[in-house]
Amino acid sequence: MIKTQSQQQNNKKNKKRTIWLINSLSIILIIVAVFFYNKRFLTLYYLNFKNNHFKINDKLYARDRLLDSSSHITLYRKVKPITGNLNGRPSMASCGWVISADSLRKYKTACIGAYTGYEIQSMENKNNKYFPMIFFSMTTNKKALIKEDFDSDPPVGYQFEDGPLYVWAIEITNKESPIFKK
């Protein structure tokens, strides 16, 4: 059976449509897979975009719940794996510096420092699992800064990077506490 020219053209069109459909579905599947693989990071970028209204040098204030207790606001630094630590990955770790809630109450301000930027970094929990979180980099209020000895070394196999101190974004607000307003 001999195919006519119109049948051959229809076959070519069908092949092109099939190839186009397969390519389109492949691209969609890749996008969906990337989304689900990076869902936590993408969610954090969205939350940061929606809720982070800070500009460089804006004051950062501790939330009221942190001022009511005699707790400390933990500060973090980036850590990187020491050469030879193949299992390590860059992340955040507490660096031994804290902001004292008692000192903030003494100086009658909830200001812990000035905003210098943000980063979404992972932090290792007690089960050696990494969870991404939003951190604000900052210059600190030196009057409330305290060095604690028990948490001043980086995790085993890591070293602190040079750079700013960070605070967990969920502990911060952009308004002075009503406790200190006159």
C-alpha positions as CSV (number, residue, x, y, z in Angstrom):
1,M,0.0,0.0,0.0
2,I,1.4,3.3,-1.0
3,K,0.9,6.3,1.3
4,T,-0.2,9.5,-0.3
5,Q,1.5,12.7,0.3
6,S,-1.2,14.0,2.6
7,Q,-1.0,10.9,4.7
8,Q,2.8,11.3,5.0
9,Q,2.3,14.9,6.1
10,N,-0.3,13.9,8.7
11,N,2.1,11.2,10.0
12,K,4.8,13.9,10.4
13,K,2.4,16.3,12.1
14,N,1.3,13.5,14.5
15,K,5.0,12.7,15.3
16,K,5.7,16.4,16.0
17,R,2.7,16.6,18.2
18,T,3.7,13.5,20.1
19,I,7.3,14.7,20.6
20,W,6.0,18.1,21.7
21,L,3.5,16.5,24.1
22,I,6.2,14.2,25.6
23,N,8.7,17.1,26.0
24,S,6.0,19.3,27.6
25,L,5.0,16.6,30.1
26,S,8.7,15.9,30.9
27,I,9.3,19.6,31.7
28,I,6.1,19.7,33.9
29,L,7.2,16.6,35.8
30,I,10.7,18.0,36.3
31,I,9.2,21.3,37.6
32,V,6.9,19.4,40.0
33,A,9.8,17.2,41.2
34,V,12.0,20.2,41.8
35,F,9.2,21.9,43.7
36,F,8.6,19.0,46.0
37,Y,12.3,18.4,46.6
38,N,12.8,22.1,47.6
39,K,9.4,22.7,49.1
40,R,10.7,23.8,52.5
41,F,13.1,26.3,51.0
42,L,10.5,27.6,48.6
43,T,8.0,28.0,51.4
44,L,10.6,29.9,53.5
45,Y,11.5,32.2,50.5
46,Y,7.8,32.9,50.1
47,L,7.3,33.6,53.9
48,N,10.4,35.9,53.9
49,F,9.1,37.8,50.9
50,K,5.7,38.2,52.5
51,N,6.7,39.0,56.1
52,N,10.2,40.5,56.0
53,H,9.7,44.3,55.7
54,F,13.0,45.2,57.2
55,K,15.5,47.5,55.4
56,I,19.2,47.8,56.1
57,N,19.9,49.4,59.5
58,D,16.3,49.0,60.7
59,K,16.2,48.1,64.4
60,L,15.4,44.6,65.4
61,Y,13.3,44.0,68.6
62,A,12.9,40.9,70.6
63,R,9.3,39.5,70.9
64,D,7.4,40.1,74.1
65,R,7.4,36.5,75.1
66,L,11.2,36.5,75.2
67,L,11.3,39.5,77.5
68,D,8.9,38.1,80.0
69,S,11.3,35.4,81.1
70,S,14.9,35.4,82.1
71,S,15.8,33.7,78.9
72,H,18.4,34.4,76.4
73,I,18.1,35.0,72.6
74,T,20.6,32.7,71.0
75,L,22.8,34.1,68.3
76,Y,24.2,32.0,65.4
77,R,27.0,31.9,63.0
78,K,27.6,30.1,59.8
79,V,29.7,26.9,60.0
80,K,31.5,25.1,57.2
81,P,32.9,21.6,57.2
82,I,36.6,21.3,57.9
83,T,38.6,19.9,55.0
84,G,38.2,16.1,55.1
85,N,34.7,16.2,56.6
86,L,32.9,14.8,53.5
87,N,29.6,14.3,55.2
88,G,29.4,17.9,56.4
89,R,27.4,20.7,54.8
90,P,27.3,24.5,55.4
91,S,24.7,25.4,58.0
92,M,24.1,27.6,61.1
93,A,25.2,26.8,64.6
94,S,24.9,28.6,67.9
95,C,28.1,30.5,68.6
96,G,28.1,31.0,72.3
97,W,26.9,34.6,72.2
98,V,23.4,35.5,73.5
99,I,21.3,38.5,74.0
100,S,20.2,38.7,77.7
101,A,16.5,39.5,78.3
102,D,17.6,40.7,81.8
103,S,19.9,43.3,80.2
104,L,17.2,44.4,77.8
105,R,14.9,45.0,80.7
106,K,17.6,46.8,82.6
107,Y,18.2,49.2,79.7
108,K,14.4,49.5,79.0
109,T,14.5,48.5,75.4
110,A,13.8,45.4,73.4
111,C,16.2,46.5,70.7
112,I,18.7,43.7,70.1
113,G,20.5,45.3,67.1
114,A,20.3,46.5,63.5
115,Y,19.2,44.5,60.5
116,T,21.9,43.8,57.8
117,G,20.2,41.1,55.7
118,Y,18.7,37.7,55.8
119,E,19.7,34.1,54.9
120,I,17.8,30.9,54.6
121,Q,20.1,28.3,56.0
122,S,19.8,24.8,57.4
123,M,20.4,24.0,61.0
124,E,21.1,20.6,62.5
125,N,18.9,19.3,65.2
126,K,19.7,16.7,67.9
127,N,18.8,13.8,65.5
128,N,21.4,15.0,63.0
129,K,18.7,16.1,60.6
130,Y,18.9,19.5,58.8
131,F,16.0,21.9,58.7
132,P,16.0,25.2,56.8
133,M,15.1,28.3,58.7
134,I,15.1,32.1,58.1
135,F,17.9,34.0,59.9
136,F,18.5,37.7,60.1
137,S,22.0,39.0,60.1
138,M,22.6,41.9,62.4
139,T,24.9,44.2,64.2
140,T,24.2,43.6,67.9
141,N,23.3,45.8,70.8
142,K,26.5,45.4,72.7
143,K,25.0,46.3,76.1
144,A,22.9,43.2,76.1
145,L,25.5,40.8,74.5
146,I,26.8,38.0,76.7
147,K,29.3,35.3,76.0
148,E,28.4,31.8,77.3
149,D,31.1,29.2,77.6
150,F,28.9,26.1,77.2
151,D,28.0,26.6,73.6
152,S,31.0,28.5,72.2
153,D,32.6,25.8,70.1
154,P,31.4,24.8,66.6
155,P,30.1,21.3,66.1
156,V,32.7,18.5,65.6
157,G,34.1,18.5,62.1
158,Y,33.1,22.2,61.5
159,Q,34.6,25.6,61.9
160,F,32.9,29.0,62.2
161,E,33.0,31.2,59.2
162,D,34.0,34.8,59.5
163,G,31.0,37.1,59.3
164,P,28.0,38.5,61.1
165,L,26.0,37.1,63.9
166,Y,22.5,35.9,63.1
167,V,19.2,35.6,65.0
168,W,16.3,33.3,64.2
169,A,13.7,35.4,62.4
170,I,10.8,34.1,64.4
171,E,12.2,35.7,67.5
172,I,12.2,39.2,66.0
173,T,9.7,42.0,65.5
174,N,9.9,45.5,64.0
175,K,8.3,47.3,67.0
176,E,9.4,48.2,70.5
177,S,7.7,46.2,73.2
178,P,4.8,47.9,74.9
179,I,6.5,47.0,78.2
180,F,9.1,49.8,77.5
181,K,6.9,52.4,75.8
182,K,6.5,55.5,77.9
